Amino acid sequence: MVENAPEVERYFAERHIRLKRDWLLEALHFVSAEKSQNRLVDLVYQQWLFADIKTSTEPIDGLRQLFDGRSLYDPYVFQIHSISDIGTSNLKQYKRLTDPSYEEPIEYDQPNPNSVEIGLTRSPPTNAI
């Protein structure tokens, strides 16, 4: 499988991705049942998509100095580990992820003093500490 490594490295280099040699050899060994060169590159690419970027890809040298608060114009590969919804509280996000039966609490409107239904509105829940 080592003989296929330069072709796969070239494919990734064209896409500005520098693979770690150990990871590449392990990936080639894993997908070695495939004989077609084009298919082999695709299989390694699929493995790379689902691999941890720390183990599969060489870091970009001097990225902090390149960025330094400016816009990036060259292609760079990043792996996103998590995304936060800043419009929703962390507690609510956590409950949604961990409790499948979690239901959103009822939104309580503040009573409108001009409304006839003032006596029918429910008061918002109170939390005891």
N, C-alpha and C positions, 0 to 999 in steps of 0.2 A: 504494500500500500504506500510505501514511502515514495515510489516512483510517480504516484499521482499527486503528491503534495504540491509540487510547483504549479501545476495547472489550477488546483484549488486556491492556492495562495494568490495567483494572478487574478483569478475571478474576484476574490475579496479585495485585493489591492485596487482594482478598477473602481470599487465602490468605497474606497477610502477606509477600509477596515483592515487592521493588522492583527492577524490571529496569533495566539500563543502557539508555539511549535508543539508542545506536549499535548495541548487540547486538540490540535489539528490531527495529530497522529492517532490519538484515541478515537476521534470521530471517524477517521478513515477506516480504522480497524472495525469499528462498530457497524459501518455501512458497507463493509467489504464484499458482501454477497452480490451487490449490484455490479455488473460488468460494464455498462455503458458509461463513458466518461462524462457526458452531459448530465445524465441521471445522477451520477455520483456527486457532481458539484451541487445539484439541487438537493440531494439528501443531506449533504454536509451543511448547506445553507439552512435547511429546516432544523437540523440539530442546533445550529448556532442561534436561531431565533428563540429557541426555548432554553438555551443555556444561560447560566449566570454570566454576565459580562465580565466579572472579575476573573473568572476561570478561563474564559474563552478568548478574550481580546486584550491586546496590549493597550495600556493607557496612552492617552495623547500627551506627549511631552510638552510641558509648559502651558497647559491649558489655562491655568489661572492667570498667567502673564498675558496670554493671548486675549482672554476675555476682559479682564480688568474693567468691568462695567460698560464695555462697548458692545455693539452688536456683532454677532458672528456671521460672516459671509461665506466661509468655506463649509463644505458638508462635514458634519460631526455625528458620531453615533453615541447616543445616550440611552441608558436603561432607566425607566421610571419604576420605582419600587412601590410608590403609593401616591394617591391623589386625595387631597382633602377638599371637601365641599365647604367652602367658607361661609356659605349661606345657611348652613344647618349646624347646630351645636354638635360637638364631639360626642356627647352623651347620646343624643338621638341617633347619630350615625352608628355608634357602637351597638345600641339596642337593636337597630334594624339588621345589623350583620350577625348578631349572636342569638337573637330570639325570633324565630320564624313567625311566632304568633303575636309579635309586637304590633300594636295598632297605634296610629297617631292619636294623641290626645285631642279632645274636642277643643276647638278654639273658642274662647269666651270673648264676646264683644262687651265693651264697656257700655253700660246702660245709657241710652239717649234720654236726656231729661225732657225732651219735647215729645217723647213717644208715649202713647197711651198704655203700652204694655210694660211699663216700668216694673210693676209688681210681679210679672211673669218671667222676668229674666233670671237666670241662675247666676249666682255669684261665682267668681273664679275660685278654683281650689286654693287652699292655703297649705303651705308646707311647714311642718314642725321640725325644728332643728334639735 
